[in-house]
Amino acid sequence: MFGACCCRSESNLVCNSLCCVLVVVNISVQLRMTSVTPLRLVSRLFKPVSPVRTITLAYVTKQCDKGSTETYNSSYEPDIGNLYTEEHLSLRKTVRKIIDKDINPHVDEWEAAGEFPIRELFKKLGNAGILGVNMPQEFGGLGLDWSYSLAVAEELGYINCGSIPMAIGVQTEMSTQALAKFGSDELRKQFLAPAVAGDMIASIGVSELSAGSDVAAIKTQAVRKGDDYVINGSKMWITNGLKADWMCMLANTGSGPVHKNKSLIIVPLNTKGIERVKIDKLGMDCSDTAQIFFEDVRVPISYCIGEENHGFLYQMQQFQLERLFASGSLIIGLETIIKETAEYCSQRKAFGYPLINNQIIHYTLAELQTEVEALRALTYRAVARYIRGEDVTYLASMCKLKVGRLARQVTDSCLQYWGGMGYTKEVKVSRMYRDFRLVSIGGGADEVMLGIICKYMETLPTVK
């Protein structure tokens, strides 16, 4: 109906704009001629022809550093109908079955006990392929792109606590990604394959007591002695730390600049000289979190991931997936809190009327749901670019900032509408209020995300 058109040319913005007008004008004509619903019609008209499932409208090239440029693709990004296929939805169904059968019926018990059976659960997840969605097939993974990992992360949002999704994310996105990408085949056979199968539990060791968001300031040393590293120092806030079999540790291995003197090293946590101490926390009750001390701990130099003194760079890449996972894994949880709050306010009466009748309440819930949809769109956009091979540090930092702040806003606002019940441990909103507060702190505090975003915007003051 629209005839030949040059809008496949990415630089022809005028033609693209006119075509969009033609689409709108002709929708009414199309509807008279077919039984296809408007949404299905629009999806047909805009069906992408690109292998990355996007319709490019323009490219903007921005000066980033002296002598270099970075290309930003201001393209139409896929929504759920384009990002997720039947295969994605099938994977989500598999995850949901495990959640409904093996996790949610036991969450209250595990939270009260302060731990969950991580080895049994991880083995079930490993058998189902959930722990190796984006991992290489030769090491037991499914070899899929990260959109499938996002599908899993979103589905984990149906778990009735924050602890278990976090523990899973540490295993799949935070402690194994650098190993999968840069590790030797021998190292991947020894540590990655068992982690993917659920036979080994992994942890990530970056933060220290005096070095959290300031990664360059870590003090732990790994000094070469013969064929070994001798490690001295400590690591803080280690998720899965008490039960983990090994740690992906960032340690100083050189004397050069702070960004070029660190390495990622696999440290088996049953090695002599290691002491683990449990940390009591405000939330994430059934997640085991530890401070771990290392005194003259010896590991082979061959346990270094990739090149020595390249660890800071490798860890920065791992951080991006950690932040995308955090964003994706909270979407459903935040939606659930809003929905349950709306249902409670519809049933609870005050002064003869349901609470939901108060404009401040139903307007606030509408605003919060709108913000969750904005988070979803931003997350999908970042993931779509990541699977195209683009650097998503800018967008991933925005995702992390947005999800952390929105988690605080949703849980605090909704808890208020539950009144006294919201201040008890009998309802989900109070648990999520405690659990989700971590998101603005862990994996890079909000303030650090703002600094990264400002750097990309070129508004960060220069320190002389």
Buried (B, 14 or more C-beta within 10 A) or exposed (E): EEEEEEBEEBEBEEBBEEBBEBBEEBEEEBEEEEEEEEEEBBBEBEEBEEEBBBBBBEEEEEEBEEEEEBEBBEBBBBBEEBBBBEEBEEBBEBBEEBBEEBBBEBBBEBBEEBBBBBBEBBBBBBEBBBBBBBBBEEBBBBBBEBBBBBBBBBBBBBBBBBBBBBBBBBBBBBBBBBBBBBBBEEBBBBBBBBBBBBBBBBBBBBBBEEBBBEBEEBEBBBEEEEEBBBBBBBBBBBBBBBBBBBBBBBBBBBEEEBEEBBBBBBBBBEBEEBEBEEEEBEBBBBBBBBBBBBEEBBBEBEBBBBEBBBBBBBBEBBBBBBBBBBBBBBBBBBBBBBEBBBEBBBEBEEEEEBBBBBEEBBEBBEEBBEBBEEBBEBBBBBBBBBBBEBEBBBBBBBBBBBBBBBBBBBBBBBBBBBEEBBBEEEBBBBBBBBBBBBBBEBBBBBEBBBBBBEBBEEEEEEEE
